[in-house]
Amino acid sequence: MKRTTAAAVLLAALATLTACDGSEDGSDSSDSKPAAPPYKITQQEDSGNQRTVRVEVESSKDLRAVFDDVADKLTDEAGYFVEINCQTGGTGKSDNRLANGKKAVGTVGAASTGLADGQTEYEANKGRACPA
């Protein structure tokens, strides 16, 4: 009888540990990133060692999440330069730049950006917002 009770306690403890993995849906949320707000890639170069990716957003909220989402999808070996602009407020000669970032993929990307392979760098332009 003691063996059955000990096994039941062990199974109950194991079930509790398995159920407590950090979130209700069973996914590990310890390193999850915030969801990016809607954005549109308006230019993305697909060849060369240095590639520009232009992104337009409707507002200046959660720009880091937009950059992270775009950067996560850049996997070809190259140095990427990401420009985040308002979709409104720019002119033909001047965009409404909200933020800039870069990502290095592989040794070519590292040489092109000055970052280590896989590293990103992000900087928001202070005081900028999309027009209402």
N, C-alpha and C positions, 0 to 999 in steps of 0.2 A: 504494500500500500504506500509506503514511503517513496518508492521509486516512481509510482504514478503521480504522486503529488509534486515531487521535485520536477518531473518532466513537464507537468502542466504549468508550474510556475515559470520554468525556463522558456516555454513556448509563449506564455503571456508577456514576459519581459522582452523577448525577441520581437514580438508583434508590435509592442509599444515603441521600441527603438526604430523599427522600420517605418512606422507611421509618422514619427517625428523627424522628418528629414529637412524641415525648414519652410515648408509651405503646404497649403491645403491641397493643392493639386498634385503633390508628390514631386514637383520640380525643385531643384536647388536654387533658391533665390539669393544666395550669398554673394554671387558676383554677376547678377543680372543687371543690365543697363536699362535706364528709362526708355520708354518707347519714343521714337522720334516723331515729331509732328509732321504733317504732310509737307513734302518738298518735291521739286521737279529738277531732274538733271537736264540742263539745256545744252551742255557740250561735254563730251568725254572723248579725249584722244585715245586711240587704241594701238598706237605704235610709237616707237621711240623710247629713249632712255628717260626722258622727262615728259610727263603727261599732265595736262591741265584737265581738271574736272570742275565745271561751273554748275552751281546749284542755285535755284531760286526758291525762296520761302515767302509765305504770306505775312509772317510776323517774326519778331526777333526773340521769341520765347524758345527755350530749349535748343539753342543753336549747337551746343556741344553734343546733344543727342543726335542731331542731324549729321554732324561731322562724323561721329562714331559709327553711325549706320552706313554712311557712304564709305568710310575707310574700311569697314569690315568686309565690304564687297570687292575691294581692290586686291586682286590676287596675282596678276601677271607681274613678272619681274620688271620693275621700273621704279622711278621716283615720281610720286604723285603730288601735285599741288592743287589743293581744293580751295575754291573761291565760293563763298556763300554770300549771295546778294538778295535784296528784296526784289520781289517780282514787279513792284511798282516803285516809282520815285527816281529811277535812273534816267539818263538821257542817252542819246546815240553815242556821245563821246565819253560819258562818265557813268559808271554803274553805281549802285547804292550798296557798297561793300559792307557787310556786317561782320564777317570773320574770314580768316584764312587758316589753312592747315596744310600739313604735308605728311606723307607716309612713305616709308622706305620698304620695298619688297625686294629681297635678294641683295646680292653684292652690287648690282647695277643701281638699284634704288638707294642703297646706302651711299654710294659714290655720288649720285645725283643730288641727294638731299642733305648730306652731311649727318644723317641720323643712322643709328644702328639698324640692321635688318629687322623688320617687324615693328619698329618704333614709329610713333606718331607724334606730331607737335600741333597744337591748336592755340589760336589766339583770336579773341573777339576784339573788334574795334569799339572802344569805349564811347559811350554817348550816342551811339547810332541806333536808330529804330526805323521800322518801316512806316511810311506815311499811312494815315488812316484812310 
